[in-house]
Amino acid sequence: MSFWSGETLRANPSVVEEFDEKQIDVNAYNLRMGDSYFRTADGSVVKEAKKLKLKEGEAFTIPPGQFAFLVSKESISVPPNAMAFISMRTRIKFEGLINVSGFHVDPGYKGKLVYSVYNASPSPIQICEGDNLFKIWFAELDQTSAAPYVFKGEGNADIGNDLVRGMSQEIFSLQALAVKMRELEANMNQKLAEQKPVIDNLTFIWRAVQLAILAALILAFLTAAWPSLHAAGEALLNYIRSKIGN
Protein backbone atom coordinates (compact mmCIF):
# COMPACT_ATOMS: atom_id res chain seq x y z
CA MET A 1 0.00 0.00 0.00
CA SER A 2 1.31 3.45 -0.91
CA PHE A 3 -0.29 6.81 -0.23
CA TRP A 4 -1.11 9.11 -3.10
CA SER A 5 1.05 12.16 -3.54
CA GLY A 6 -0.39 15.60 -4.14
CA GLU A 7 0.43 15.14 -7.82
CA THR A 8 -1.51 11.86 -8.01
CA LEU A 9 -4.41 13.48 -6.19
CA ARG A 10 -4.46 16.36 -8.68
CA ALA A 11 -4.42 13.87 -11.56
CA ASN A 12 -7.53 12.09 -10.18
CA PRO A 13 -10.14 14.85 -9.70
CA SER A 14 -13.02 12.37 -9.92
CA VAL A 15 -12.40 11.26 -6.32
CA VAL A 16 -14.02 14.49 -5.03
CA GLU A 17 -17.19 16.04 -6.38
CA GLU A 18 -16.53 19.62 -7.58
CA PHE A 19 -12.81 19.02 -7.17
CA ASP A 20 -10.82 22.19 -6.40
CA GLU A 21 -7.06 22.01 -6.76
CA LYS A 22 -6.72 24.74 -4.11
CA GLN A 23 -8.08 22.30 -1.53
CA ILE A 24 -5.05 20.01 -1.91
CA ASP A 25 -2.91 20.19 1.24
CA VAL A 26 0.44 18.47 0.58
CA ASN A 27 -0.87 14.95 -0.17
CA ALA A 28 -4.32 15.34 1.47
CA TYR A 29 -7.52 16.99 0.32
CA ASN A 30 -9.34 19.45 2.61
CA LEU A 31 -13.04 18.69 2.93
CA ARG A 32 -15.37 21.44 4.12
CA MET A 33 -18.18 21.56 6.67
CA GLY A 34 -21.50 20.85 5.00
CA ASP A 35 -24.94 22.38 5.46
CA SER A 36 -26.31 20.20 8.29
CA TYR A 37 -25.32 18.96 11.72
CA PHE A 38 -26.77 17.18 14.74
CA ARG A 39 -25.84 18.23 18.28
CA THR A 40 -26.76 16.64 21.61
CA ALA A 41 -28.46 18.71 24.32
CA ASP A 42 -26.74 19.78 27.54
CA GLY A 43 -29.87 21.21 29.17
CA SER A 44 -28.56 24.79 29.29
CA VAL A 45 -27.01 26.17 26.09
CA VAL A 46 -28.66 23.54 23.89
CA LYS A 47 -32.15 22.70 25.13
CA GLU A 48 -33.07 20.12 22.50
CA ALA A 49 -31.06 17.59 20.49
CA LYS A 50 -31.99 17.76 16.81
CA LYS A 51 -30.61 17.96 13.29
CA LEU A 52 -30.31 21.50 11.94
CA LYS A 53 -29.65 23.04 8.55
CA LEU A 54 -27.07 25.76 7.97
CA LYS A 55 -27.12 28.67 5.59
CA GLU A 56 -24.00 29.53 3.62
CA GLY A 57 -21.30 30.65 6.06
CA GLU A 58 -23.59 30.24 9.10
CA ALA A 59 -21.89 29.43 12.41
CA PHE A 60 -22.89 27.08 15.22
CA THR A 61 -21.28 25.91 18.46
CA ILE A 62 -20.70 22.56 20.13
CA PRO A 63 -20.88 23.03 23.94
CA PRO A 64 -18.30 21.39 26.23
CA GLY A 65 -18.87 17.68 26.80
CA GLN A 66 -21.33 17.30 23.92
CA PHE A 67 -21.41 15.05 20.86
CA ALA A 68 -22.23 16.10 17.31
CA PHE A 69 -22.58 14.61 13.85
CA LEU A 70 -21.00 16.72 11.10
CA VAL A 71 -21.42 16.10 7.38
CA SER A 72 -18.91 17.04 4.70
CA LYS A 73 -19.87 19.53 2.00
CA GLU A 74 -18.26 17.40 -0.72
CA SER A 75 -19.15 13.91 -1.84
CA ILE A 76 -16.25 11.58 -2.48
CA SER A 77 -15.75 8.55 -4.71
CA VAL A 78 -13.09 6.07 -3.62
CA PRO A 79 -11.78 4.02 -6.56
CA PRO A 80 -11.91 0.21 -6.22
CA ASN A 81 -8.11 0.10 -6.32
CA ALA A 82 -7.74 2.46 -3.33
CA MET A 83 -8.97 3.22 0.17
CA ALA A 84 -9.06 6.49 2.08
CA PHE A 85 -8.11 7.70 5.55
CA ILE A 86 -9.85 10.62 7.24
CA SER A 87 -9.12 12.95 10.15
CA MET A 88 -10.01 16.32 11.62
CA ARG A 89 -7.72 19.21 10.76
CA THR A 90 -5.06 19.95 13.38
CA ARG A 91 -6.43 23.40 14.26
CA ILE A 92 -9.82 22.10 15.31
CA LYS A 93 -8.27 19.14 17.16
CA PHE A 94 -6.12 21.53 19.19
CA GLU A 95 -9.33 23.31 20.24
CA GLY A 96 -10.49 20.04 21.80
CA LEU A 97 -12.75 18.51 19.13
CA ILE A 98 -12.17 14.75 18.88
CA ASN A 99 -13.20 12.47 16.03
CA VAL A 100 -14.85 9.42 17.64
CA SER A 101 -16.04 7.82 14.40
CA GLY A 102 -14.03 5.65 12.01
CA PHE A 103 -10.78 6.69 10.39
CA HIS A 104 -10.99 4.95 7.02
CA VAL A 105 -13.24 4.81 3.95
CA ASP A 106 -13.74 1.54 2.06
CA PRO A 107 -12.88 0.96 -1.61
CA GLY A 108 -15.86 1.76 -3.82
CA TYR A 109 -17.55 4.16 -1.37
CA LYS A 110 -19.49 7.03 -2.97
CA GLY A 111 -21.17 9.75 -0.94
CA LYS A 112 -20.64 12.36 1.75
CA LEU A 113 -18.75 11.65 4.96
CA VAL A 114 -20.41 11.91 8.37
CA TYR A 115 -18.13 12.49 11.33
CA SER A 116 -19.05 11.76 14.94
CA VAL A 117 -17.20 14.25 17.15
CA TYR A 118 -16.93 15.09 20.85
CA ASN A 119 -15.97 18.39 22.46
CA ALA A 120 -13.46 17.41 25.15
CA SER A 121 -12.51 21.02 25.93
CA PRO A 122 -13.96 23.22 28.72
CA SER A 123 -15.15 25.81 26.17
CA PRO A 124 -17.67 25.88 23.30
CA ILE A 125 -16.21 25.24 19.84
CA GLN A 126 -17.51 27.31 16.93
CA ILE A 127 -17.73 25.92 13.41
CA CYS A 128 -19.00 27.61 10.24
CA GLU A 129 -20.54 26.11 7.14
CA GLY A 130 -17.80 25.91 4.52
CA ASP A 131 -14.90 25.72 7.01
CA ASN A 132 -11.98 23.50 6.04
CA LEU A 133 -12.64 20.96 8.76
CA PHE A 134 -11.66 17.49 7.54
CA LYS A 135 -8.74 15.93 5.70
CA ILE A 136 -8.74 12.85 3.49
CA TRP A 137 -5.81 10.82 2.17
CA PHE A 138 -5.99 8.16 -0.53
CA ALA A 139 -3.83 5.03 -0.57
CA GLU A 140 -3.42 2.59 -3.44
CA LEU A 141 -4.18 -1.10 -2.84
CA ASP A 142 -2.07 -3.94 -4.22
CA GLN A 143 -4.85 -4.73 -6.72
CA THR A 144 -8.27 -3.55 -7.84
CA SER A 145 -11.00 -4.82 -5.51
CA ALA A 146 -14.25 -6.38 -6.65
CA ALA A 147 -17.33 -7.76 -4.87
CA PRO A 148 -17.49 -8.76 -2.10
CA TYR A 149 -14.41 -6.69 -1.16
CA VAL A 150 -15.80 -3.27 -2.00
CA PHE A 151 -18.28 -1.02 -0.18
CA LYS A 152 -21.84 -2.35 -0.24
CA GLY A 153 -24.94 -0.19 -0.20
CA GLU A 154 -25.44 3.53 -0.65
CA GLY A 155 -23.21 6.25 0.70
CA ASN A 156 -24.39 9.10 2.91
CA ALA A 157 -26.26 12.02 1.37
CA ASP A 158 -26.90 13.62 4.77
CA ILE A 159 -27.01 12.75 8.48
CA GLY A 160 -29.38 9.78 8.62
CA ASN A 161 -32.07 9.31 11.25
CA ASP A 162 -30.55 5.95 12.17
CA LEU A 163 -27.46 7.79 13.43
CA VAL A 164 -29.27 10.23 15.72
CA ARG A 165 -31.86 7.77 17.04
CA GLY A 166 -31.38 7.25 20.77
CA MET A 167 -29.36 10.46 21.27
CA SER A 168 -32.22 12.76 22.26
CA GLN A 169 -31.50 12.69 26.00
CA GLU A 170 -29.48 15.39 27.75
CA ILE A 171 -25.78 14.66 28.18
CA PHE A 172 -24.24 16.36 31.20
CA SER A 173 -20.58 17.23 30.81
CA LEU A 174 -18.15 17.31 33.72
CA GLN A 175 -18.21 21.11 33.51
CA ALA A 176 -22.01 21.19 33.69
CA LEU A 177 -22.02 18.80 36.65
CA ALA A 178 -19.42 20.94 38.43
CA VAL A 179 -21.57 24.05 37.89
CA LYS A 180 -24.64 22.27 39.24
CA MET A 181 -22.68 21.07 42.29
CA ARG A 182 -21.52 24.62 43.01
CA GLU A 183 -25.07 25.93 42.62
CA LEU A 184 -26.36 23.22 44.98
CA GLU A 185 -23.66 24.04 47.54
CA ALA A 186 -24.46 27.76 47.34
CA ASN A 187 -28.20 27.08 47.80
CA MET A 188 -27.53 24.87 50.82
CA ASN A 189 -25.24 27.48 52.39
CA GLN A 190 -27.88 30.15 51.83
CA LYS A 191 -30.62 28.04 53.41
CA LEU A 192 -28.38 27.22 56.38
CA ALA A 193 -27.63 30.92 56.84
CA GLU A 194 -31.36 31.72 56.77
CA GLN A 195 -32.07 29.01 59.36
CA LYS A 196 -29.14 29.88 61.65
CA PRO A 197 -31.24 31.87 64.20
CA VAL A 198 -33.70 28.98 64.46
CA ILE A 199 -30.86 26.47 64.80
CA ASP A 200 -29.21 28.61 67.52
CA ASN A 201 -32.50 28.80 69.45
CA LEU A 202 -33.04 25.06 69.17
CA THR A 203 -29.47 24.46 70.35
CA PHE A 204 -30.03 26.70 73.40
CA ILE A 205 -33.30 24.94 74.22
CA TRP A 206 -31.70 21.51 73.85
CA ARG A 207 -28.86 22.43 76.19
CA ALA A 208 -31.34 23.82 78.74
CA VAL A 209 -33.33 20.59 78.54
CA GLN A 210 -30.14 18.57 79.07
CA LEU A 211 -29.24 20.64 82.17
CA ALA A 212 -32.78 20.30 83.53
CA ILE A 213 -32.70 16.52 83.08
CA LEU A 214 -29.29 16.32 84.77
CA ALA A 215 -30.51 18.44 87.71
CA ALA A 216 -33.64 16.31 88.05
CA LEU A 217 -31.56 13.13 88.10
CA ILE A 218 -29.25 14.54 90.78
CA LEU A 219 -32.23 15.67 92.88
CA ALA A 220 -33.93 12.31 92.50
CA PHE A 221 -30.74 10.53 93.54
CA LEU A 222 -30.31 12.73 96.62
CA THR A 223 -33.97 12.33 97.58
CA ALA A 224 -33.80 8.56 97.31
CA ALA A 225 -30.47 8.31 99.10
CA TRP A 226 -31.20 10.83 101.90
CA PRO A 227 -32.52 8.33 104.52
CA SER A 228 -29.49 6.11 104.06
CA LEU A 229 -27.14 9.07 104.14
CA HIS A 230 -28.89 10.43 107.28
CA ALA A 231 -28.65 7.06 109.04
CA ALA A 232 -24.98 6.73 108.09
CA GLY A 233 -24.33 10.21 109.44
CA GLU A 234 -26.04 9.43 112.76
CA ALA A 235 -24.05 6.22 113.08
CA LEU A 236 -20.83 8.08 112.43
CA LEU A 237 -21.66 10.73 115.06
CA ASN A 238 -22.52 8.07 117.64
CA TYR A 239 -19.26 6.30 116.95
CA ILE A 240 -17.29 9.52 117.38
CA ARG A 241 -19.14 10.32 120.66
CA SER A 242 -18.42 6.86 122.01
CA LYS A 243 -14.75 7.22 121.30
CA ILE A 244 -14.61 10.64 122.91
CA GLY A 245 -16.50 9.36 125.98
CA ASN A 246 -13.99 6.57 126.47
ZIPEWO-V238571 format. One line per field, one symbol per residue. phi: phi as a letter, one per 20 degrees, with the letter a starting at -180 (. if undefined). A space follows every 10 residues. Layout:
phi: ???
This chain:
phi: .cffefffff ecfffcflgc gfefclddde edfedbbccf edncfdecea ecedefmfdb cdfgmdebdc dffeecceff dbccccaffg gffffoeded efcccfgnfc qedddeccee eecfdecdgn ffdcccddce efafecgedc gdndffdaff fffefndeff deffffffff ffffffffff ffffeggfff ffffffffff ffffffffff ffffeggfff ffffffffff ffffff
